[in-house]
Amino acid sequence: MTRLALITGASRGLGAALAEALCDSYHIVAVARTTGALEELDDRIQVKGGQATLAPMDITNTDAMATLCRGIYDRWGHLDLWVHTAVHTAPLTPASHLDAKDWAKSVASNVTATGTLIPFIAPLLGDTGTALFLDDPTTAGRKFFGAYGASKAAQIALARSWQAETAKTGPRVLIETPAPMPTALRARFFPGEDRNALSPADIEAAALVKKLH
């Protein structure tokens, strides 16, 4: 039986690094909005001898996510792993100056989509699969990080509830905190930071893969 890993937010950064790190032992279903970046990821996976199915979709589109999960069930009948790295990073701003559209997009991408995906994906994982979420606790309550910090914290709170509920029955829910990486996301938050001091995404991906075993 084909081992299958669904990666939401697979086009860049840690999501792409995890797709490459996992492709030697999983068929990768890569979800992201950017078709070109997904195609580049597919090229790198093929060079490594792996295989991927590309799903250029927006995780906030409930109908698209339902179609995706139904397609996975019809083709493979299961999922072994779900890695959720998709995240929206609203511009930094004081809480009193939050832009309504940025706030709505943060909640839709980071909270509502997660609440939609968990019920869709849980049956595919069954009691033996694994779901991996990535925490970013240093931003919760930090000044100017209101939209991102609050929505990311809500996402992880939801994941922790699922983790507690499935501790004895499965699927296994992991919540990990990778080291700061030189990703485009972080560059938006810390534009003047010394990126040489950060941990490369492929190093963090390798460490996370070890925790999946």
Buried (B, 14 or more C-beta within 10 A) or exposed (E): EEEBBBBBBBBBBBBBBBBBBBBEBBBBBBBBBEEEBBBBBBEBBEEEEBEBBBBBBBBBBBEBBEEBBEEBBEEBEBBBBBBBBBBBBBEBBEEEEBEEEBBBBBBBBBBBBBEBBBEBBBEBBEEEBBBBBBBBEEBBEEEBBBBBBBBBBBBBEBBBEBBEEBEEEBBBBBBEEBEBBBBEBBEEBEEEEEEEEBEBBBBBBBBBBEEBE
